[in-house]
Amino acid sequence: METNKGILVEVPDSIGSSGGIKGVIDGKLEIARVSRALKDKEKVEGIKYRRFALCPIVFASNPGVKIKNLKMKDIMDIYNGRIKNWKKLGGPDLEITVFGREEGDSSRSTIEEVYPEFKKNKYRDDITIVVRDQDMISNLKTKKGAIGFGTLANMKDGKLNVFSINNLIPGTKKYNIMNAFAFVFFENKLSANAKKFLDFVYGEKGKEIITLSFCEPVKE
Protein backbone atom coordinates (compact mmCIF):
# COMPACT_ATOMS: atom_id res chain seq x y z
CA MET A 1 0.00 0.00 0.00
CA GLU A 2 1.39 3.40 -0.97
CA THR A 3 0.28 5.14 2.23
CA ASN A 4 1.35 2.34 4.58
CA LYS A 5 4.50 0.89 3.06
CA GLY A 6 5.49 -2.53 4.34
CA ILE A 7 1.91 -3.63 5.01
CA LEU A 8 0.57 -6.26 2.62
CA VAL A 9 -3.21 -6.71 2.33
CA GLU A 10 -3.89 -10.16 0.92
CA VAL A 11 -7.23 -10.47 -0.91
CA PRO A 12 -7.88 -14.07 -2.05
CA ASP A 13 -10.39 -15.09 -4.71
CA SER A 14 -13.97 -14.59 -3.57
CA ILE A 15 -15.49 -17.32 -1.40
CA GLY A 16 -18.75 -15.43 -0.95
CA SER A 17 -20.09 -13.66 2.12
CA SER A 18 -20.94 -16.92 3.89
CA GLY A 19 -17.45 -18.29 3.28
CA GLY A 20 -15.83 -15.10 4.51
CA ILE A 21 -17.89 -14.97 7.68
CA LYS A 22 -17.16 -18.64 8.39
CA GLY A 23 -13.45 -17.94 7.84
CA VAL A 24 -13.53 -15.21 10.50
CA ILE A 25 -15.51 -17.33 12.97
CA ASP A 26 -13.13 -20.29 12.44
CA GLY A 27 -10.10 -18.04 12.96
CA LYS A 28 -8.75 -18.50 9.42
CA LEU A 29 -9.33 -14.86 8.41
CA GLU A 30 -8.89 -11.63 10.34
CA ILE A 31 -11.38 -9.65 8.27
CA ALA A 32 -14.06 -10.62 5.75
CA ARG A 33 -15.59 -8.22 3.24
CA VAL A 34 -19.27 -9.13 2.97
CA SER A 35 -22.25 -7.93 0.99
CA ARG A 36 -25.03 -8.98 3.35
CA ALA A 37 -25.91 -8.68 7.01
CA LEU A 38 -25.07 -11.40 9.51
CA LYS A 39 -27.57 -14.22 9.89
CA ASP A 40 -28.72 -15.08 13.41
CA LYS A 41 -26.58 -18.24 13.48
CA GLU A 42 -23.51 -16.13 12.58
CA LYS A 43 -23.96 -13.61 15.41
CA VAL A 44 -21.50 -15.25 17.75
CA GLU A 45 -20.21 -13.40 20.80
CA GLY A 46 -17.81 -10.57 19.97
CA ILE A 47 -18.25 -10.58 16.19
CA LYS A 48 -18.52 -7.14 14.56
CA TYR A 49 -20.36 -6.14 11.38
CA ARG A 50 -19.31 -2.68 10.18
CA ARG A 51 -20.54 -1.14 6.92
CA PHE A 52 -18.17 0.94 4.83
CA ALA A 53 -19.86 1.53 1.45
CA LEU A 54 -23.13 1.54 -0.46
CA CYS A 55 -22.62 0.26 -4.00
CA PRO A 56 -24.97 0.24 -6.99
CA ILE A 57 -26.20 -3.13 -8.27
CA VAL A 58 -26.69 -2.89 -12.01
CA PHE A 59 -27.88 -4.81 -15.03
CA ALA A 60 -25.29 -5.04 -17.80
CA SER A 61 -24.84 -6.70 -21.17
CA ASN A 62 -22.28 -7.66 -23.74
CA PRO A 63 -20.86 -4.42 -25.23
CA GLY A 64 -22.44 -5.22 -28.60
CA VAL A 65 -25.98 -4.63 -27.34
CA LYS A 66 -25.62 -0.79 -27.30
CA ILE A 67 -29.01 -0.08 -25.65
CA LYS A 68 -28.54 2.40 -22.79
CA ASN A 69 -31.83 2.33 -20.86
CA LEU A 70 -34.27 -0.42 -19.93
CA LYS A 71 -37.58 -0.26 -18.10
CA MET A 72 -37.85 -2.68 -15.18
CA LYS A 73 -40.77 -4.27 -17.07
CA ASP A 74 -38.39 -4.93 -20.00
CA ILE A 75 -35.92 -6.64 -17.67
CA MET A 76 -38.64 -8.80 -16.17
CA ASP A 77 -39.81 -9.82 -19.65
CA ILE A 78 -36.23 -10.68 -20.62
CA TYR A 79 -35.80 -12.83 -17.53
CA ASN A 80 -39.15 -14.63 -17.89
CA GLY A 81 -38.63 -15.25 -21.61
CA ARG A 82 -41.31 -12.99 -23.11
CA ILE A 83 -38.56 -10.95 -24.82
CA LYS A 84 -35.85 -13.10 -26.41
CA ASN A 85 -34.26 -10.74 -28.94
CA TRP A 86 -32.76 -7.28 -28.43
CA LYS A 87 -34.39 -6.13 -31.68
CA LYS A 88 -37.73 -5.98 -29.85
CA LEU A 89 -36.28 -3.28 -27.59
CA GLY A 90 -34.73 -1.24 -30.39
CA GLY A 91 -31.35 -2.95 -30.26
CA PRO A 92 -29.46 -5.23 -32.66
CA ASP A 93 -30.94 -8.44 -34.05
CA LEU A 94 -29.36 -10.63 -31.36
CA GLU A 95 -30.79 -13.48 -29.32
CA ILE A 96 -30.71 -12.68 -25.59
CA THR A 97 -28.72 -15.04 -23.40
CA VAL A 98 -29.73 -14.60 -19.75
CA PHE A 99 -27.47 -14.97 -16.71
CA GLY A 100 -28.60 -14.77 -13.10
CA ARG A 101 -27.48 -15.44 -9.55
CA GLU A 102 -28.60 -18.05 -7.03
CA GLU A 103 -31.46 -17.40 -4.61
CA GLY A 104 -30.12 -15.58 -1.55
CA ASP A 105 -27.25 -13.93 -3.46
CA SER A 106 -26.78 -10.38 -2.18
CA SER A 107 -27.04 -8.68 -5.59
CA ARG A 108 -30.21 -10.58 -6.44
CA SER A 109 -31.68 -9.97 -2.97
CA THR A 110 -31.01 -6.21 -3.28
CA ILE A 111 -32.83 -6.06 -6.63
CA GLU A 112 -35.73 -8.08 -5.20
CA GLU A 113 -35.97 -5.77 -2.19
CA VAL A 114 -36.20 -2.64 -4.34
CA TYR A 115 -38.39 -4.29 -7.00
CA PRO A 116 -40.50 -7.00 -5.29
CA GLU A 117 -42.04 -7.84 -8.66
CA PHE A 118 -38.64 -9.11 -9.82
CA LYS A 119 -38.71 -11.67 -6.99
CA LYS A 120 -42.14 -12.91 -8.13
CA ASN A 121 -40.96 -13.08 -11.75
CA LYS A 122 -40.33 -16.65 -12.94
CA TYR A 123 -36.93 -17.11 -14.57
CA ARG A 124 -36.91 -18.57 -18.06
CA ASP A 125 -35.97 -22.26 -18.20
CA ASP A 126 -32.67 -21.79 -20.04
CA ILE A 127 -31.19 -19.19 -17.68
CA THR A 128 -27.59 -19.82 -16.58
CA ILE A 129 -26.95 -19.28 -12.85
CA VAL A 130 -23.43 -18.15 -11.85
CA VAL A 131 -22.08 -17.74 -8.32
CA ARG A 132 -19.49 -14.95 -8.63
CA ASP A 133 -19.28 -11.52 -10.27
CA GLN A 134 -16.08 -12.70 -11.97
CA ASP A 135 -18.01 -15.51 -13.70
CA MET A 136 -20.80 -13.12 -14.64
CA ILE A 137 -18.35 -10.67 -16.22
CA SER A 138 -16.55 -13.40 -18.15
CA ASN A 139 -19.82 -14.67 -19.64
CA LEU A 140 -21.15 -11.21 -20.50
CA LYS A 141 -17.89 -10.28 -22.24
CA THR A 142 -17.74 -13.42 -24.38
CA LYS A 143 -21.38 -14.20 -25.23
CA LYS A 144 -23.07 -11.90 -27.73
CA GLY A 145 -26.46 -10.67 -26.59
CA ALA A 146 -25.88 -11.70 -22.97
CA ILE A 147 -27.41 -9.89 -19.98
CA GLY A 148 -26.76 -10.24 -16.25
CA PHE A 149 -26.31 -8.22 -13.06
CA GLY A 150 -23.72 -7.39 -10.41
CA THR A 151 -21.92 -4.46 -8.79
CA LEU A 152 -21.31 -1.33 -10.85
CA ALA A 153 -17.58 -1.29 -10.06
CA ASN A 154 -17.08 -4.83 -11.35
CA MET A 155 -19.20 -4.28 -14.46
CA LYS A 156 -17.33 -1.06 -15.28
CA ASP A 157 -13.99 -2.84 -14.83
CA GLY A 158 -15.23 -5.51 -17.23
CA LYS A 159 -15.96 -2.80 -19.84
CA LEU A 160 -19.54 -4.01 -20.20
CA ASN A 161 -22.63 -2.11 -21.36
CA VAL A 162 -24.29 -0.90 -18.14
CA PHE A 163 -28.00 -0.03 -18.33
CA SER A 164 -29.83 2.78 -16.63
CA ILE A 165 -33.13 1.49 -15.16
CA ASN A 166 -36.32 3.48 -15.70
CA ASN A 167 -33.98 6.34 -16.73
CA LEU A 168 -32.17 6.21 -13.37
CA ILE A 169 -28.43 6.23 -14.05
CA PRO A 170 -26.18 4.05 -11.86
CA GLY A 171 -23.76 6.16 -9.85
CA THR A 172 -26.12 9.12 -9.51
CA LYS A 173 -27.96 10.17 -6.36
CA LYS A 174 -31.38 9.03 -7.61
CA TYR A 175 -30.28 5.50 -8.49
CA ASN A 176 -32.04 3.20 -6.03
CA ILE A 177 -30.61 -0.35 -6.31
CA MET A 178 -27.88 -0.05 -3.67
CA ASN A 179 -26.20 -2.79 -1.63
CA ALA A 180 -24.24 -2.31 1.59
CA PHE A 181 -20.69 -3.66 1.80
CA ALA A 182 -19.24 -4.30 5.24
CA PHE A 183 -16.36 -5.83 7.14
CA VAL A 184 -16.81 -8.67 9.62
CA PHE A 185 -14.19 -9.27 12.31
CA PHE A 186 -13.48 -9.87 15.98
CA GLU A 187 -12.16 -6.57 17.32
CA ASN A 188 -10.20 -8.24 20.14
CA LYS A 189 -8.42 -10.52 17.65
CA LEU A 190 -7.26 -7.92 15.13
CA SER A 191 -3.55 -7.49 14.57
CA ALA A 192 -2.02 -4.01 14.65
CA ASN A 193 -1.83 -3.99 10.84
CA ALA A 194 -5.47 -5.08 10.50
CA LYS A 195 -6.50 -2.16 12.72
CA LYS A 196 -4.43 0.20 10.54
CA PHE A 197 -6.20 -1.17 7.46
CA LEU A 198 -9.64 -0.47 8.92
CA ASP A 199 -8.57 3.01 10.03
CA PHE A 200 -7.41 3.66 6.46
CA VAL A 201 -10.68 2.48 4.89
CA TYR A 202 -12.81 4.62 7.22
CA GLY A 203 -10.48 7.61 6.89
CA GLU A 204 -10.60 10.35 4.27
CA LYS A 205 -8.25 8.58 1.83
CA GLY A 206 -10.29 5.40 2.06
CA LYS A 207 -13.52 7.30 1.42
CA GLU A 208 -11.91 8.90 -1.61
CA ILE A 209 -11.04 5.48 -3.05
CA ILE A 210 -14.56 4.20 -2.34
CA THR A 211 -16.01 7.14 -4.27
CA LEU A 212 -13.66 6.49 -7.20
CA SER A 213 -15.01 2.91 -7.21
CA PHE A 214 -18.54 4.22 -7.99
CA CYS A 215 -19.75 3.67 -4.40
CA GLU A 216 -20.84 5.92 -1.53
CA PRO A 217 -18.86 5.89 1.75
CA VAL A 218 -21.07 5.05 4.71
CA LYS A 219 -21.48 7.88 7.20
CA GLU A 220 -20.91 6.57 10.72
Contacts in CASP RR format, 6 or more apart in sequence:
PFRMAT RR
TARGET T0000
AUTHOR 0000-0000-0000
METHOD contacts of the structure
MODEL  1
METNKGILVEVPDSIGSSGGIKGVIDGKLEIARVSRALKDKEKVEGIKYR
RFALCPIVFASNPGVKIKNLKMKDIMDIYNGRIKNWKKLGGPDLEITVFG
REEGDSSRSTIEEVYPEFKKNKYRDDITIVVRDQDMISNLKTKKGAIGFG
TLANMKDGKLNVFSINNLIPGTKKYNIMNAFAFVFFENKLSANAKKFLDF
VYGEKGKEIITLSFCEPVKE
1 7 0 8 1.000
1 8 0 8 1.000
1 9 0 8 1.000
1 200 0 8 1.000
3 200 0 8 1.000
3 205 0 8 1.000
4 196 0 8 1.000
4 197 0 8 1.000
4 200 0 8 1.000
7 193 0 8 1.000
7 196 0 8 1.000
7 197 0 8 1.000
9 197 0 8 1.000
13 134 0 8 1.000
14 132 0 8 1.000
14 133 0 8 1.000
14 134 0 8 1.000
16 34 0 8 1.000
16 132 0 8 1.000
17 32 0 8 1.000
17 34 0 8 1.000
17 35 0 8 1.000
17 36 0 8 1.000
17 106 0 8 1.000
19 32 0 8 1.000
20 29 0 8 1.000
20 32 0 8 1.000
20 34 0 8 1.000
20 184 0 8 1.000
21 32 0 8 1.000
21 34 0 8 1.000
21 38 0 8 1.000
21 42 0 8 1.000
21 184 0 8 1.000
23 29 0 8 1.000
23 32 0 8 1.000
24 30 0 8 1.000
24 31 0 8 1.000
24 32 0 8 1.000
24 47 0 8 1.000
24 184 0 8 1.000
24 185 0 8 1.000
24 186 0 8 1.000
25 42 0 8 1.000
25 44 0 8 1.000
25 47 0 8 1.000
27 189 0 8 1.000
30 185 0 8 1.000
30 189 0 8 1.000
30 190 0 8 1.000
30 191 0 8 1.000
30 194 0 8 1.000
31 183 0 8 1.000
31 184 0 8 1.000
31 185 0 8 1.000
31 190 0 8 1.000
31 194 0 8 1.000
31 197 0 8 1.000
31 198 0 8 1.000
32 183 0 8 1.000
32 184 0 8 1.000
32 185 0 8 1.000
33 181 0 8 1.000
33 182 0 8 1.000
33 183 0 8 1.000
34 49 0 8 1.000
34 181 0 8 1.000
34 182 0 8 1.000
34 183 0 8 1.000
34 184 0 8 1.000
35 106 0 8 1.000
35 107 0 8 1.000
35 179 0 8 1.000
35 180 0 8 1.000
35 181 0 8 1.000
35 182 0 8 1.000
36 106 0 8 1.000
36 109 0 8 1.000
37 49 0 8 1.000
37 180 0 8 1.000
37 182 0 8 1.000
38 47 0 8 1.000
38 49 0 8 1.000
38 184 0 8 1.000
46 186 0 8 1.000
46 187 0 8 1.000
46 188 0 8 1.000
47 184 0 8 1.000
47 185 0 8 1.000
47 186 0 8 1.000
48 183 0 8 1.000
48 184 0 8 1.000
48 185 0 8 1.000
48 186 0 8 1.000
48 187 0 8 1.000
49 182 0 8 1.000
49 183 0 8 1.000
49 184 0 8 1.000
50 182 0 8 1.000
50 183 0 8 1.000
50 184 0 8 1.000
50 185 0 8 1.000
50 198 0 8 1.000
51 180 0 8 1.000
51 181 0 8 1.000
51 182 0 8 1.000
51 218 0 8 1.000
52 181 0 8 1.000
52 182 0 8 1.000
52 183 0 8 1.000
52 201 0 8 1.000
52 202 0 8 1.000
52 210 0 8 1.000
52 217 0 8 1.000
52 218 0 8 1.000
53 180 0 8 1.000
53 181 0 8 1.000
53 210 0 8 1.000
53 213 0 8 1.000
53 215 0 8 1.000
53 216 0 8 1.000
53 217 0 8 1.000
53 218 0 8 1.000
54 178 0 8 1.000
54 179 0 8 1.000
54 180 0 8 1.000
54 181 0 8 1.000
54 215 0 8 1.000
54 216 0 8 1.000
54 218 0 8 1.000
55 151 0 8 1.000
55 152 0 8 1.000
55 153 0 8 1.000
55 178 0 8 1.000
55 179 0 8 1.000
55 180 0 8 1.000
55 181 0 8 1.000
55 213 0 8 1.000
55 214 0 8 1.000
55 215 0 8 1.000
55 216 0 8 1.000
56 151 0 8 1.000
56 152 0 8 1.000
56 170 0 8 1.000
56 171 0 8 1.000
56 175 0 8 1.000
56 177 0 8 1.000
56 178 0 8 1.000
56 179 0 8 1.000
56 214 0 8 1.000
56 215 0 8 1.000
57 107 0 8 1.000
57 110 0 8 1.000
57 111 0 8 1.000
57 149 0 8 1.000
57 150 0 8 1.000
57 151 0 8 1.000
57 152 0 8 1.000
57 177 0 8 1.000
57 178 0 8 1.000
57 179 0 8 1.000
58 149 0 8 1.000
58 150 0 8 1.000
58 151 0 8 1.000
58 152 0 8 1.000
58 155 0 8 1.000
58 162 0 8 1.000
58 163 0 8 1.000
58 165 0 8 1.000
58 170 0 8 1.000
58 177 0 8 1.000
59 70 0 8 1.000
59 75 0 8 1.000
59 147 0 8 1.000
59 148 0 8 1.000
59 149 0 8 1.000
59 162 0 8 1.000
59 163 0 8 1.000
59 165 0 8 1.000
60 140 0 8 1.000
60 147 0 8 1.000
60 148 0 8 1.000
60 149 0 8 1.000
60 150 0 8 1.000
60 155 0 8 1.000
60 160 0 8 1.000
60 161 0 8 1.000
60 162 0 8 1.000
60 163 0 8 1.000
61 67 0 8 1.000
61 140 0 8 1.000
61 145 0 8 1.000
61 146 0 8 1.000
61 147 0 8 1.000
61 148 0 8 1.000
61 160 0 8 1.000
61 161 0 8 1.000
61 163 0 8 1.000
62 140 0 8 1.000
62 141 0 8 1.000
62 142 0 8 1.000
62 143 0 8 1.000
62 144 0 8 1.000
62 145 0 8 1.000
62 146 0 8 1.000
62 147 0 8 1.000
62 160 0 8 1.000
62 161 0 8 1.000
63 141 0 8 1.000
63 159 0 8 1.000
63 160 0 8 1.000
63 161 0 8 1.000
64 92 0 8 1.000
64 94 0 8 1.000
64 144 0 8 1.000
64 145 0 8 1.000
64 161 0 8 1.000
65 86 0 8 1.000
65 91 0 8 1.000
65 92 0 8 1.000
65 94 0 8 1.000
65 145 0 8 1.000
65 147 0 8 1.000
65 161 0 8 1.000
66 91 0 8 1.000
66 92 0 8 1.000
66 161 0 8 1.000
67 86 0 8 1.000
67 89 0 8 1.000
67 90 0 8 1.000
67 91 0 8 1.000
67 161 0 8 1.000
67 163 0 8 1.000
68 161 0 8 1.000
68 163 0 8 1.000
68 164 0 8 1.000
69 163 0 8 1.000
69 164 0 8 1.000
69 165 0 8 1.000
69 166 0 8 1.000
69 167 0 8 1.000
70 89 0 8 1.000
70 163 0 8 1.000
70 164 0 8 1.000
70 165 0 8 1.000
71 165 0 8 1.000
71 166 0 8 1.000
72 115 0 8 1.000
72 117 0 8 1.000
72 118 0 8 1.000
72 165 0 8 1.000
72 166 0 8 1.000
74 83 0 8 1.000
74 89 0 8 1.000
75 118 0 8 1.000
75 165 0 8 1.000
76 117 0 8 1.000
76 118 0 8 1.000
76 121 0 8 1.000
77 83 0 8 1.000
78 84 0 8 1.000
78 96 0 8 1.000
78 98 0 8 1.000
78 147 0 8 1.000
79 98 0 8 1.000
79 118 0 8 1.000
79 121 0 8 1.000
79 123 0 8 1.000
79 124 0 8 1.000
79 127 0 8 1.000
80 121 0 8 1.000
80 122 0 8 1.000
80 123 0 8 1.000
80 124 0 8 1.000
81 98 0 8 1.000
81 124 0 8 1.000
83 89 0 8 1.000
83 96 0 8 1.000
84 95 0 8 1.000
84 96 0 8 1.000
85 93 0 8 1.000
85 94 0 8 1.000
85 95 0 8 1.000
85 96 0 8 1.000
86 92 0 8 1.000
86 93 0 8 1.000
86 94 0 8 1.000
86 96 0 8 1.000
86 145 0 8 1.000
87 93 0 8 1.000
87 94 0 8 1.000
94 144 0 8 1.000
94 145 0 8 1.000
95 145 0 8 1.000
96 145 0 8 1.000
96 146 0 8 1.000
96 147 0 8 1.000
97 128 0 8 1.000
97 143 0 8 1.000
97 144 0 8 1.000
97 145 0 8 1.000
97 146 0 8 1.000
97 147 0 8 1.000
98 123 0 8 1.000
98 124 0 8 1.000
98 126 0 8 1.000
98 127 0 8 1.000
98 128 0 8 1.000
98 146 0 8 1.000
98 147 0 8 1.000
98 148 0 8 1.000
99 127 0 8 1.000
99 128 0 8 1.000
99 129 0 8 1.000
99 130 0 8 1.000
99 136 0 8 1.000
99 139 0 8 1.000
99 140 0 8 1.000
99 146 0 8 1.000
99 147 0 8 1.000
99 148 0 8 1.000
100 108 0 8 1.000
100 123 0 8 1.000
100 127 0 8 1.000
100 128 0 8 1.000
100 129 0 8 1.000
100 130 0 8 1.000
100 136 0 8 1.000
100 148 0 8 1.000
100 149 0 8 1.000
101 107 0 8 1.000
101 108 0 8 1.000
101 129 0 8 1.000
101 130 0 8 1.000
101 131 0 8 1.000
101 136 0 8 1.000
101 149 0 8 1.000
101 150 0 8 1.000
102 108 0 8 1.000
102 129 0 8 1.000
102 131 0 8 1.000
105 131 0 8 1.000
106 179 0 8 1.000
107 133 0 8 1.000
107 149 0 8 1.000
107 150 0 8 1.000
107 151 0 8 1.000
107 179 0 8 1.000
108 149 0 8 1.000
110 177 0 8 1.000
110 178 0 8 1.000
110 179 0 8 1.000
111 118 0 8 1.000
111 149 0 8 1.000
111 177 0 8 1.000
112 118 0 8 1.000
112 119 0 8 1.000
114 176 0 8 1.000
114 177 0 8 1.000
115 177 0 8 1.000
128 139 0 8 1.000
130 136 0 8 1.000
130 139 0 8 1.000
133 150 0 8 1.000
133 151 0 8 1.000
133 154 0 8 1.000
134 154 0 8 1.000
136 148 0 8 1.000
136 149 0 8 1.000
136 150 0 8 1.000
136 154 0 8 1.000
137 154 0 8 1.000
137 155 0 8 1.000
137 157 0 8 1.000
137 158 0 8 1.000
137 160 0 8 1.000
139 146 0 8 1.000
140 146 0 8 1.000
140 147 0 8 1.000
140 148 0 8 1.000
140 155 0 8 1.000
140 160 0 8 1.000
141 158 0 8 1.000
141 159 0 8 1.000
141 160 0 8 1.000
151 179 0 8 1.000
152 162 0 8 1.000
152 170 0 8 1.000
152 171 0 8 1.000
152 214 0 8 1.000
152 215 0 8 1.000
153 213 0 8 1.000
153 214 0 8 1.000
153 215 0 8 1.000
155 162 0 8 1.000
156 162 0 8 1.000
156 214 0 8 1.000
162 170 0 8 1.000
164 170 0 8 1.000
165 175 0 8 1.000
165 177 0 8 1.000
168 174 0 8 1.000
168 175 0 8 1.000
168 176 0 8 1.000
169 175 0 8 1.000
170 177 0 8 1.000
170 214 0 8 1.000
171 214 0 8 1.000
178 216 0 8 1.000
180 218 0 8 1.000
181 215 0 8 1.000
183 198 0 8 1.000
183 201 0 8 1.000
185 194 0 8 1.000
185 198 0 8 1.000
190 198 0 8 1.000
200 206 0 8 1.000
201 210 0 8 1.000
202 220 0 8 1.000
206 217 0 8 1.000
207 217 0 8 1.000
210 216 0 8 1.000
210 217 0 8 1.000
211 217 0 8 1.000
END
